[in-house]
């Protein structure tokens, strides 16, 4: 229970100061000061913003499905929290080092759809329902692409375990998977509904989308889940593609945090510089471009492993491997 409380507190503080970091970067891009009044360099701004949000009145529109209206935001925050269970194995901070860790992550990502759908439908608003449908369509398309990339890494490493994937990055041949990092990063942008893939929350079209009827603490749950998913996705990018086996202990932690800050910085910089796609462009990009590229890379990886095993072991292990796959 103590570890769970520590993770929850860490997530809340990380989300709070990620918003401050985002506002500072956006202000620098737009050549303005950003928040700088509350505390040194505005460090108290996120805490007071959270306090103000919690004190707001919780409003419940008429004709809503009350149970699903409350379940939606709580489900999204809960799924983000349980995703952290197996995401920190490198430094020993792990609750459960599952042998099927990657499959666990895929399942948690897939369940996020239910939070979008339940909140949008239960609000009994056409704007929120349209936003939830957009979110479901977008998440489905890009989850397939990300799952295909996961499969590619699993086939290359030969294990679902995140710890095994970390150890596999000692192998010099692992750099062949680095081109998939770009696809995975774009998929993470789409999964977290960030610019230019923020169509589920296109304010100019949908009045904030699926969460338009939420306020106060219920809206805070969506906020925590969204930014928590950004941090979680950044961690996954590091573990699956950018983990460095050369640094261990405290040096490894510092190096890991540096990479995390750089990836989060690019999340924010993309928001500051790019416009959003049209929805038809968004779906075409996912289904007709990213997904075929991910599938081709997966097939090429399996073929390379088959050829490698054929030369090393006279084809016996290769045939067994391909049969299991």
C-alpha positions as a printed Julia matrix, in Angstrom:
325×3 Matrix{Float64}:
   0.0     0.0     0.0
   2.88    2.37    0.75
   4.37    1.77   -2.71
   0.98    2.33   -4.34
   0.54    5.62   -2.48
   4.06    6.68   -3.5
   3.29    5.96   -7.17
  -0.01    7.89   -6.97
   1.7    10.86   -5.31
   4.52   10.74   -7.87
   2.01   10.68  -10.74
   0.02   13.65   -9.38
   3.17   15.74   -8.85
   4.59   14.7   -12.23
   1.37   15.71  -13.98
   1.23   19.01  -12.11
   4.74   20.04  -13.03
   4.46   18.65  -16.55
   1.7    21.23  -17.08
   4.04   23.95  -15.79
   6.81   22.69  -18.07
   4.38   22.7   -21.0
   3.22   26.25  -20.29
   6.82   27.45  -20.01
   7.82   25.84  -23.33
   4.72   27.18  -25.1
   5.41   30.63  -23.7
   9.03   30.47  -24.94
   7.9    29.41  -28.43
   5.33   32.24  -28.5
   7.86   34.74  -27.05
   6.03   35.55  -23.84
   6.78   34.99  -20.15
   4.36   32.28  -19.09
   3.43   31.67  -15.43
   5.94   33.43  -13.17
   3.99   35.1   -10.34
   3.31   32.31   -7.83
   6.53   31.18   -6.18
  10.01   31.2    -7.67
   9.72   30.86  -11.48
   6.01   30.08  -10.96
   6.67   26.76   -9.18
   3.53   27.1    -7.04
   1.26   27.69  -10.04
   0.34   23.98  -10.66
  -0.49   23.38   -6.99
  -2.79   26.39   -6.78
  -4.4    25.53  -10.12
  -5.19   22.04   -8.78
  -6.53   23.51   -5.54
  -8.77   25.9    -7.48
 -10.05   23.12   -9.75
 -10.96   20.89   -6.81
 -12.9    23.71   -5.1
 -15.09   24.28   -8.16
 -18.68   23.08   -8.02
 -19.37   19.63   -9.42
 -22.25   19.98  -11.89
 -24.29   17.08  -13.22
 -26.32   17.76  -16.39
 -29.88   16.53  -16.57
 -30.74   13.26  -18.34
 -27.32   11.71  -17.87
 -26.61    8.09  -17.03
 -25.26    8.92  -13.58
 -23.36    5.67  -12.95
 -21.51    5.6   -16.29
 -20.98    9.36  -16.08
 -18.87    8.8   -12.96
 -17.26    5.53  -14.08
 -15.76    7.03  -17.27
 -13.17    9.41  -15.75
 -12.41    7.09  -12.82
 -11.81    4.18  -15.21
  -9.36    6.21  -17.31
  -7.37    7.29  -14.25
  -7.42    3.75  -12.82
  -6.11    2.26  -16.09
  -3.28    4.77  -16.14
  -2.32    3.91  -12.55
  -2.28    0.15  -13.11
  -0.16    0.69  -16.22
   2.66    1.86  -13.95
   2.83   -1.49  -12.16
   5.35   -3.04  -14.54
   6.84   -0.01  -16.24
   9.79    0.57  -13.87
  11.79   -2.69  -13.8
  15.21   -1.26  -14.68
  16.04    0.23  -11.31
  14.3    -2.38   -9.16
  11.17   -0.27   -8.56
   8.74   -2.86   -9.77
   5.66   -4.33   -8.14
   5.32   -7.33  -10.48
   7.86   -8.23  -13.18
   5.43  -10.16  -15.37
   6.63  -12.61  -17.99
   3.8   -11.25  -20.17
   4.5    -7.6   -19.37
   4.14   -6.38  -22.95
   0.81   -8.18  -23.33
  -0.32   -6.54  -20.09
   0.52   -3.09  -21.47
  -1.37   -3.83  -24.7
  -4.47   -4.88  -22.73
  -4.37   -1.76  -20.55
  -4.08    0.44  -23.65
  -7.05   -1.3   -25.27
  -9.28   -0.81  -22.21
  -8.9     2.98  -22.42
 -11.56    2.92  -25.15
 -14.22    2.1   -22.58
 -13.46    5.27  -20.64
 -13.93    7.44  -23.73
 -17.11    5.68  -24.84
 -18.8     5.55  -21.42
 -18.1     9.21  -20.61
 -19.22   10.46  -24.03
 -22.38    8.34  -24.2
 -23.41    8.87  -20.57
 -23.24   12.67  -20.94
 -26.29   12.57  -23.26
 -24.75   15.31  -25.42
 -24.19   15.12  -29.16
 -20.9    16.99  -28.85
 -19.5    14.64  -26.22
 -20.83   11.55  -28.0
 -19.24   12.62  -31.29
 -15.98   13.24  -29.44
 -16.09    9.77  -27.9
 -16.75    8.17  -31.32
 -13.8    10.03  -32.78
 -11.63    8.92  -29.88
 -12.7     5.28  -30.32
 -12.01    5.3   -34.07
  -8.64    7.0   -33.63
  -7.48    4.79  -30.76
  -8.47    1.6   -32.56
  -6.5     2.44  -35.7
  -3.33    3.55  -33.95
  -3.46    0.82  -31.3
  -3.25   -1.76  -34.08
  -0.14   -0.05  -35.39
   1.46    0.13  -31.94
   0.53   -3.5   -31.21
   2.23   -4.54  -34.45
   5.37   -2.7   -33.34
   5.15   -4.44  -29.96
   4.95   -7.78  -31.81
   8.03   -6.87  -33.84
  10.03   -6.18  -30.68
   8.7    -9.37  -29.04
   9.69  -11.5   -32.06
  13.13   -9.92  -32.19
  13.79  -10.38  -28.47
  11.92  -13.66  -28.02
  10.16  -12.6   -24.82
   7.18  -10.58  -23.61
   9.03   -9.42  -20.49
  10.1    -5.79  -20.32
  13.2    -6.83  -18.38
  14.2    -9.17  -21.23
  13.68   -6.37  -23.73
  15.96   -4.14  -21.66
  18.63   -6.85  -21.56
  18.28   -7.43  -25.33
  19.42   -3.88  -25.97
  22.95   -4.98  -25.06
  22.92   -6.69  -28.48
  24.38   -4.52  -31.21
  21.79   -5.84  -33.68
  18.99   -4.13  -31.74
  19.73   -0.85  -33.52
  17.93   -2.32  -36.56
  14.66   -1.67  -34.7
  15.37    2.01  -34.15
  13.42    3.12  -37.28
  10.33    1.76  -35.53
  10.95    4.34  -32.8
   9.58    7.06  -35.11
   6.39    5.1   -35.81
   5.98    4.28  -32.13
   6.46    7.92  -31.15
   3.81    9.04  -33.65
   1.51    6.31  -32.34
   2.06    7.58  -28.8
   1.05   11.07  -29.94
  -2.16    9.64  -31.4
  -2.89    7.46  -28.36
  -2.58   10.42  -26.01
  -4.62   12.66  -28.38
  -1.88   15.26  -28.73
  -1.4    17.68  -31.6
  -1.56   16.97  -34.54
  -3.74   13.98  -33.55
  -6.01   15.75  -31.05
  -9.23   15.3   -33.03
 -11.16   13.77  -30.07
 -10.72   17.13  -28.29
 -10.81   19.54  -31.22
 -12.13   22.6   -29.4
 -13.04   24.49  -32.57
 -15.24   21.6   -33.76
 -16.45   19.65  -30.72
 -16.4    22.1   -27.77
 -13.71   20.01  -26.0
 -15.1    16.65  -27.1
 -16.02   13.75  -24.83
 -15.36   15.63  -21.56
 -17.38   18.75  -22.32
 -20.0    18.03  -19.62
 -17.5    17.39  -16.82
 -16.35   19.86  -14.19
 -14.3    20.14  -11.01
 -12.89   16.86   -9.68
 -14.43   14.73  -12.45
 -12.65   16.85  -15.05
  -9.47   16.61  -12.97
  -9.59   12.81  -13.39
  -9.53   13.24  -17.18
  -6.69   15.74  -16.84
  -4.63   13.41  -14.65
  -5.28   10.45  -16.97
  -4.32   12.39  -20.12
  -1.03   13.75  -18.83
  -0.33   10.51  -16.95
  -0.66    8.65  -20.25
   1.83   11.06  -21.83
   4.39   10.26  -19.12
   3.61    6.53  -19.35
   4.01    6.53  -23.14
   7.33    8.36  -22.8
   8.52    5.68  -20.38
   7.51    2.94  -22.82
   9.4     4.65  -25.65
  12.55    4.66  -23.52
  12.17    1.05  -22.36
  11.45   -0.4   -25.79
  13.84    1.61  -27.94
  16.11    4.04  -26.08
  17.23    2.24  -22.95
  20.96    2.44  -22.38
  22.62   -0.59  -20.76
  25.84    1.38  -20.23
  24.5     3.31  -17.25
  23.36    1.57  -14.07
  22.46    2.68  -10.55
  22.09    6.41   -9.85
  23.85    7.34  -13.1
  21.29    5.24  -14.97
  18.43    7.0   -13.16
  19.79   10.44  -14.06
  20.36    9.4   -17.68
  16.83    7.95  -17.8
  15.29   11.18  -16.45
  17.24   13.23  -19.0
  15.83   11.13  -21.84
  12.34   11.39  -20.33
  12.53   15.19  -20.21
  13.73   15.32  -23.83
  10.85   13.13  -25.04
   8.3    15.17  -23.07
   9.84   18.34  -24.49
   9.22   17.03  -28.02
   5.62   16.23  -27.1
   5.17   19.88  -26.14
   7.19   21.32  -29.02
   5.09   19.42  -31.56
   1.97   20.91  -29.97
   3.46   24.39  -30.25
   4.46   24.14  -33.92
   2.07   21.87  -35.86
  -1.59   22.29  -36.81
  -4.03   19.42  -36.44
  -5.07   17.12  -39.27
  -8.54   16.79  -40.65
 -10.22   13.67  -39.33
 -10.2    11.91  -42.72
  -6.47   12.66  -43.07
  -5.88   11.33  -39.57
  -7.61    8.01  -40.27
  -6.01    7.62  -43.71
  -2.57    8.21  -42.22
  -3.14    5.53  -39.59
  -4.77    2.83  -41.72
  -3.08    3.39  -45.1
   0.41    4.49  -44.06
   1.46    3.7   -40.48
  -0.22    0.3   -40.13
   1.19   -1.13  -43.44
   4.66    0.15  -42.54
   4.47   -1.5   -39.13
   3.27   -4.79  -40.64
   6.01   -4.79  -43.27
   8.63   -4.16  -40.59
   7.23   -7.02  -38.51
   7.41   -9.44  -41.45
  10.95   -8.32  -42.29
  12.01   -8.89  -38.68
  10.59  -12.41  -38.66
  12.31  -13.11  -41.98
  15.66  -11.85  -40.7
  15.39  -14.03  -37.61
  14.48  -17.03  -39.75
  17.51  -16.47  -41.99
  19.78  -15.9   -38.99
  18.69  -19.11  -37.28
  18.91  -21.04  -40.54
  22.57  -20.17  -40.97
  23.45  -20.8   -37.33
  21.51  -23.97  -36.54
  20.95  -25.72  -39.89
  17.36  -24.61  -40.02
  16.05  -26.83  -37.19
  15.61  -24.08  -34.61
  14.32  -21.75  -37.33
  11.54  -24.17  -38.28
  10.57  -24.62  -34.63
  10.65  -20.87  -34.05
   8.48  -20.12  -37.07
   6.03  -22.84  -36.03
   5.7   -21.32  -32.56
   5.26  -17.85  -34.04
